[in-house]
Amino acid sequence: MLTIKGRKTFKCKQCGHTFEAFDTEGGIRCGPNLPQCPKCGSRDTRKANFVELLQETVLRFE
């Protein structure tokens, strides 16, 4: 059973692209299902933390 826990911000470890996707979990045996990066197609992604998002926002407006 797939459980959707809401929309989260993810960051690709390969290309550094930050994107939003549904945070899902497939149960005890499957574990978390990490979303695919829309830019490079990699599944090597992780949840972006608040400090990274803040830094990207500040750098955009400088």
MIDOSE-1310 file (N, C-alpha, C; in nm, 2 decimals, decimal comma, always signed):
residues 62
mlti	+0,08/-0,12/+0,00/+0,00/+0,00/+0,00/+0,09/+0,12/+0,00; +0,06/+0,22/-0,09/+0,14/+0,34/-0,10/+0,07/+0,45/-0,01; +0,15/+0,51/+0,07/+0,11/+0,62/+0,16/+0,17/+0,75/+0,11; +0,08/+0,85/+0,09/+0,13/+0,98/+0,05/+0,13/+1,07/+0,18
kgrk	+0,24/+1,12/+0,21/+0,26/+1,20/+0,33/+0,25/+1,35/+0,31; +0,23/+1,39/+0,18/+0,22/+1,54/+0,15/+0,33/+1,57/+0,05; +0,33/+1,70/+0,01/+0,43/+1,75/-0,08/+0,55/+1,80/-0,01; +0,67/+1,76/-0,05/+0,79/+1,81/+0,01/+0,89/+1,86/-0,10
tfkc	+0,99/+1,93/-0,05/+1,09/+1,97/-0,15/+1,21/+1,88/-0,14; +1,25/+1,83/-0,26/+1,36/+1,74/-0,27/+1,48/+1,80/-0,35; +1,60/+1,75/-0,33/+1,72/+1,79/-0,40/+1,79/+1,67/-0,46; +1,82/+1,68/-0,59/+1,89/+1,58/-0,66/+2,04/+1,58/-0,62
kqcg	+2,09/+1,46/-0,58/+2,23/+1,45/-0,55/+2,32/+1,46/-0,67; +2,27/+1,42/-0,79/+2,35/+1,42/-0,91/+2,37/+1,56/-0,97; +2,26/+1,63/-0,99/+2,27/+1,76/-1,06/+2,24/+1,88/-0,97; +2,19/+1,86/-0,85/+2,17/+1,97/-0,75/+2,04/+2,04/-0,77
htfe	+1,95/+1,99/-0,87/+1,82/+2,06/-0,89/+1,73/+2,04/-0,77; +1,66/+2,15/-0,74/+1,56/+2,14/-0,63/+1,42/+2,14/-0,69; +1,34/+2,05/-0,64/+1,20/+2,04/-0,70/+1,11/+1,99/-0,59; +0,98/+2,01/-0,62/+0,87/+1,96/-0,52/+0,81/+1,83/-0,58
afdt	+0,78/+1,74/-0,49/+0,72/+1,61/-0,53/+0,64/+1,56/-0,41; +0,56/+1,46/-0,43/+0,49/+1,40/-0,32/+0,58/+1,31/-0,24; +0,58/+1,32/-0,11/+0,66/+1,23/-0,02/+0,57/+1,11/+0,00; +0,62/+1,00/-0,05/+0,55/+0,87/-0,04/+0,63/+0,77/+0,04
eggi	+0,55/+0,67/+0,09/+0,61/+0,56/+0,16/+0,54/+0,43/+0,12; +0,61/+0,33/+0,09/+0,55/+0,20/+0,03/+0,53/+0,10/+0,14; +0,54/+0,13/+0,26/+0,52/+0,03/+0,37/+0,65/-0,02/+0,43; +0,64/-0,11/+0,52/+0,76/-0,16/+0,59/+0,86/-0,23/+0,50
rcgp	+0,82/-0,31/+0,41/+0,91/-0,38/+0,32/+0,97/-0,29/+0,21; +0,89/-0,20/+0,16/+0,94/-0,11/+0,05/+1,02/+0,01/+0,10; +0,99/+0,07/+0,21/+1,06/+0,18/+0,26/+1,01/+0,31/+0,18; +1,09/+0,41/+0,19/+1,05/+0,54/+0,12/+1,08/+0,52/-0,03
nlpq	+0,99/+0,58/-0,11/+1,00/+0,58/-0,25/+1,05/+0,72/-0,29; +1,17/+0,73/-0,33/+1,23/+0,86/-0,36/+1,19/+0,90/-0,50; +1,15/+1,03/-0,52/+1,10/+1,07/-0,66/+1,22/+1,09/-0,75; +1,18/+1,09/-0,88/+1,28/+1,10/-0,99/+1,30/+1,25/-1,02
cpkc	+1,42/+1,29/-1,04/+1,45/+1,43/-1,07/+1,40/+1,46/-1,21; +1,32/+1,57/-1,22/+1,27/+1,61/-1,35/+1,37/+1,66/-1,45; +1,49/+1,70/-1,40/+1,59/+1,76/-1,48/+1,68/+1,66/-1,54; +1,73/+1,56/-1,46/+1,83/+1,47/-1,51/+1,78/+1,32/-1,51
gsrd	+1,67/+1,30/-1,44/+1,61/+1,16/-1,44/+1,66/+1,07/-1,33; +1,75/+1,12/-1,25/+1,81/+1,04/-1,14/+1,71/+1,01/-1,03; +1,72/+0,90/-0,97/+1,64/+0,87/-0,84/+1,73/+0,89/-0,72; +1,85/+0,94/-0,73/+1,94/+0,96/-0,62/+1,90/+1,10/-0,56
trka	+1,79/+1,11/-0,50/+1,74/+1,24/-0,44/+1,72/+1,22/-0,29; +1,71/+1,34/-0,23/+1,69/+1,34/-0,08/+1,60/+1,46/-0,05; +1,54/+1,46/+0,07/+1,46/+1,58/+0,11/+1,56/+1,70/+0,14; +1,52/+1,81/+0,08/+1,60/+1,93/+0,11/+1,57/+1,99/+0,25
nfve	+1,68/+2,03/+0,31/+1,65/+2,09/+0,45/+1,63/+2,24/+0,44; +1,58/+2,30/+0,55/+1,54/+2,44/+0,55/+1,65/+2,53/+0,52; +1,77/+2,50/+0,57/+1,89/+2,59/+0,55/+1,92/+2,60/+0,40; +1,92/+2,49/+0,33/+1,95/+2,49/+0,19/+1,85/+2,57/+0,11
llqe	+1,72/+2,55/+0,14/+1,61/+2,63/+0,07/+1,63/+2,78/+0,10; +1,66/+2,81/+0,22/+1,68/+2,95/+0,26/+1,80/+3,01/+0,18; +1,91/+2,94/+0,17/+2,02/+2,99/+0,10/+1,99/+3,01/-0,05; +1,92/+2,92/-0,11/+1,88/+2,93/-0,25/+1,79/+3,05/-0,27
tvlr	+1,70/+3,07/-0,18/+1,61/+3,19/-0,19/+1,68/+3,32/-0,18; +1,78/+3,33/-0,09/+1,85/+3,45/-0,07/+1,94/+3,48/-0,19; +2,01/+3,37/-0,24/+2,10/+3,39/-0,35/+2,02/+3,43/-0,48; +1,90/+3,39/-0,49/+1,82/+3,43/-0,61/+1,79/+3,58/-0,61
fe	+1,77/+3,64/-0,49/+1,73/+3,78/-0,49/+1,85/+3,88/-0,47; +1,97/+3,83/-0,47/+2,09/+3,92/-0,46/+2,13/+3,97/-0,60
